[in-house]
């Protein structure tokens, strides 16, 4: 799913001026190196923020798994396993859920190739995109930035 240019522009300009701290209510910014050992920090942050947002435990765990998978995909596909590249994450508590913006500066994603394999193809791996799309309500990839990619994930509360 691609974003229209107005959404793309507003999210990019709001989200990624990391030169100047921008503390805002209901927002947490996190910058980590692309080291899989540090993804626990992301999972713990997600678990806490989804609790604050009002998600039940099962949804909190699912969202944490989806964001972890998205970060793992950045490490594997954008950074080819390098452990010293930046992953910038912005968490935004919404009135109706949570938005997570994931920014990398690696190889641009080929949007035509972002898909999961068939579920009846029984073998290890390849289901991360399926997992992310099945858990999250919004999954938007943006590779139009000068460098790297921006992935927007949103999960809404079930009322």
N, C-alpha and C positions, 0 to 999 in steps of 0.2 A: 504494500500500500504506500503510495507516495503522498506527500503533503502538498497542498496548494501553496503558491508562493507567499501569500499574506501570512499564513500560519508559520511557514518556514522562516520568514524574515523576523517576525515578532519573537518567536521562540529563540532563534539564534541570538538576536541582539540582547534579549533579556538574560539568556542563560550563560553566555560564555565569555563575559568580560572578567576573566580571572585575575587580571592585573590589579584590580581594585576590589578589596573586600566589599561585599554587598549583602550584609545580613538583613534578611527580611523575615517578617513573621511567617510562620508555617513553611519555612524553607530551610533545607540543610544542604550545603555543598560539601562534597568529599572528593579529594584527589588522591588516587593511589597509583603506585606503579603496577604494571601489568604482570604481577607475580601472583600465580594461583594461590599461594599460601596466604595472601592477604584478602582473599575473597570472603573469608569469615567475617571480617570487619563490615563488609557490605551486607552480608546476610543478617548480622546482628542489628545493624542500623535499620534495615527493612523490617525486621520483626518488631522492633520498637515503634517505628513510625506507623506501621499498619495497625498495631494495637491502639496507638493514639487516634488513628483515623476511625476506629470502630469495627475493624474486621474481626471475624471469629478466627479461632486458632487455625483451623484447616485452611482458610483463605490466606492467612498470614504466611503459613508454610509454603503454600503454592506460589504466592507472589515472590517470596524469597528465593525459591527454586528457579522461577522464571528469570529473575534479574541475575542470579548467579550464572545461569546458562547463557544469558546475553553477554555478561562479562567474559565468560569462558570463550565464547565465540569471537569476541574482540581480540583476546589473547591469541587464539589459534589462527584466525583468518586475517585480521587486520595487521597484527604484529608478528605473525609466523612464529609464535612461541617466545619471543623476546620478553624478558622479565623486567625491563627497565624503561618501558615506554608509559606515557601517562594515560590513565583512564579518569576522566572527569565525570562526576555524577552529581546531578542536582535532583533532590527529592522535594516535591512540593505537595503539602497536604492541601487537598481540595475540600470544598464543602461536601462533596459527594464521593470522595475517595482519595487516590494518590496518583501523582504523576511522577515518573522517573525519566530523566533525560540522561543518556549515556553518550559521551563524546570521546572519540578517539582521533588520533592523528596518523593513523596507519594507512594501509592500502585501501583504496576506495572499494566499497562493496559493489558487486555487479548485481543490481536489483533483480535482473532476470533469472539469476541463479539462486536466489534466496528462497528455498523451498525445502520441505522435509521429504524424505523418501516415503514410499507407500508403506502403510502400517503392516501389511501382510508380508513385507520383505523382512523376514526374521534374521537379524544380525545385529551385532553391537553398533551403537552410535547412529547418528543421523536423525535423531528425533527431537533435537533441541528446538528447532524452529516450530515444530508441531506443538511441543510443550508450551513454548512462549505464547503462541497464538491461541492455544486452547485456554490458557489461564488468564491472559490479559484481555481487556476490552478494547484497547487501542494499541496497535503496533504499527509505527510509522518509521520507515527508513528514509534518511536524507543523505545522499552522497553528493549533493550539489555544492557543498562547501569548498573553499579553496584547498583545504587540507583535510583529509579524513572523512569521518562520518558522524552523524547524529542519529541516535535511535530514541524515539519517544515511546514510552510505555505508559498506559493508564489502566488503572483498575478501579471500578466503581463499586460502591456499597450496594448490596442488595437490600432493598427496603420492603 
